[in-house]
Amino acid sequence: MSLFGEIYADPDLPHRARTVYMYLRDRAGGGSCWPGVKTIARDLHLSLRTVQRALNDLEHAGYIQRQRRHRENGSCTSNLYTISVSK
């Protein structure tokens, strides 16, 4: 099956989620990456809220795992996204 065959075949996955998944998969090289929501939105020309919805869609469908990360002072930084090789 192709690199994105699984998400192409998923009828319940919105197009916004497919777009963000392809972006994350490209950035992660099949592993993990940590782009900020603002960076994803800017690079894909999507709104922040659309990216947030897409990330939620992908996490709920099991395509990604999201790990919240914090700086030493306790403030938030970008999340770590791990691509699920097989859902």
FENRAZI-V565008 format. One record per backbone hydrogen bond with DSSP energy under -0.5 kcal/mol. NH is the residue of the N-H (numbers start at 1). CO is the residue of the C=O. If there is no record, write none. Layout:
<<NH CO> <NH CO>>
This chain:
<<5 2> <8 4> <9 5> <10 7> <11 9> <13 10> <14 12> <17 14> <18 14> <19 15> <20 16> <21 17> <22 18> <23 19> <24 20> <25 21> <26 22> <27 23> <28 24> <29 25> <30 25> <31 28> <33 81> <40 36> <41 37> <42 38> <43 39> <44 40> <45 41> <45 42> <46 41> <51 47> <52 48> <53 49> <54 50> <55 51> <56 52> <57 53> <58 54> <59 55> <60 56> <61 57> <62 58> <62 59> <63 58> <64 58> <65 82> <67 80> <68 66> <71 75> <74 71> <77 69> <80 67> <81 33> <81 79> <82 65> <82 80> <83 31> <83 81> <84 63> <85 83>>
